[in-house]
Amino acid sequence: MDIFYNTQELSLEKKIALLDDCKAVCFLWWVDKLDCSVSFCRERIEMTYEEIIQKLTNKSHFVVIDRKHWLSDEKKHFEIGFCTMANIEYFLFIHVEDKMICPIIEKYGLSPLKH
């Protein structure tokens, strides 16, 4: 089962700093776009990191998730990112290896959400 981390107390500035730290050590990142006037499927798009970060607001849905192995050969990792929650939605996904995320989790005082 995946473990979600509490990010409620992070300011917008802290969220951007956390994303910057994760991007610096990630093994994969990308941006998806969902425009329901065109399609109900997200599509991967070319967008710079600087451009997607400009779309992060206090209304965005921000996540830090410890992804466990499931249904694929994908290695265990953390997924960090956000969804803009706008008419045209943009999604940032950043994947970071477990061994690289621990200092970041500690730096931002993140703790797992209780179920």
C-alpha positions in Angstrom: 0.0 0.0 0.0 1.2 3.5 -0.9 2.0 5.9 2.0 0.9 9.5 1.6 2.8 12.3 3.5 1.2 15.3 5.1 1.9 18.5 3.2 -0.9 20.6 4.6 1.4 22.9 6.6 3.8 23.7 3.8 3.6 27.2 2.4 3.7 27.7 -1.4 7.3 28.8 -1.1 8.2 25.6 0.9 6.4 23.5 -1.7 8.4 25.1 -4.5 11.6 24.5 -2.5 10.7 20.9 -1.9 10.0 20.4 -5.6 13.3 22.0 -6.5 15.1 19.7 -4.1 13.4 16.6 -5.5 14.0 17.7 -9.1 17.7 18.0 -8.3 18.0 14.3 -7.3 15.2 12.7 -9.4 15.6 9.9 -11.8 12.5 10.8 -13.8 10.1 13.7 -14.2 7.4 14.8 -16.6 4.3 16.9 -17.2 0.9 15.8 -18.2 -2.0 18.0 -19.5 -5.7 17.3 -19.2 -8.0 19.4 -21.4 -11.5 17.8 -21.1 -12.8 20.0 -24.0 -10.4 17.9 -26.2 -10.1 14.6 -24.5 -10.8 12.9 -21.1 -7.3 11.4 -21.1 -4.2 13.0 -19.8 -1.4 13.4 -22.3 2.3 13.9 -21.7 3.6 17.2 -23.0 6.8 19.0 -23.4 7.1 21.8 -20.8 10.1 23.1 -19.0 10.4 22.7 -15.2 10.4 26.4 -14.9 7.1 26.7 -16.8 5.3 24.0 -14.8 6.4 25.5 -11.4 4.8 28.8 -12.5 1.5 27.0 -12.5 1.7 25.9 -8.8 -0.8 27.8 -6.6 -2.3 27.4 -3.2 -5.3 25.8 -4.9 -3.1 23.1 -6.5 -3.4 19.5 -5.2 0.2 18.8 -3.9 1.4 15.2 -3.0 4.3 13.3 -1.6 3.7 9.6 -1.9 5.9 6.6 -1.0 5.1 4.3 -3.9 5.4 0.6 -3.1 5.9 -2.1 -5.8 2.7 -2.8 -7.6 1.7 -4.4 -10.9 4.9 -3.6 -12.7 8.7 -4.0 -12.6 9.0 -0.3 -11.6 11.4 0.2 -8.7 10.1 1.4 -5.4 10.2 5.2 -5.3 8.7 8.4 -4.0 6.3 10.4 -6.3 6.2 14.1 -5.6 4.1 16.6 -7.6 0.9 18.5 -8.1 -2.2 19.0 -10.1 -3.3 22.5 -10.9 -7.0 21.9 -10.3 -7.9 24.4 -13.1 -10.1 24.2 -16.3 -7.1 22.9 -18.2 -5.2 20.8 -15.7 -1.5 20.3 -15.6 0.2 17.6 -13.6 3.9 17.5 -12.5 5.3 14.1 -11.6 8.8 13.7 -10.0 10.2 10.3 -9.2 12.9 10.0 -6.5 14.7 6.9 -5.2 14.1 6.1 -1.6 17.7 6.6 -0.6 17.7 10.1 -2.1 14.4 11.3 -0.4 15.2 10.7 3.3 17.1 14.0 3.7 14.3 15.9 2.0 11.6 14.3 4.1 13.6 15.4 7.2 14.4 18.9 5.9 10.7 19.6 5.4 9.4 17.8 8.5 7.1 15.5 6.5 5.3 12.7 8.3 3.0 9.9 6.9 -0.7 10.6 7.1 -2.6 8.4 9.5 -5.3 6.3 8.1 
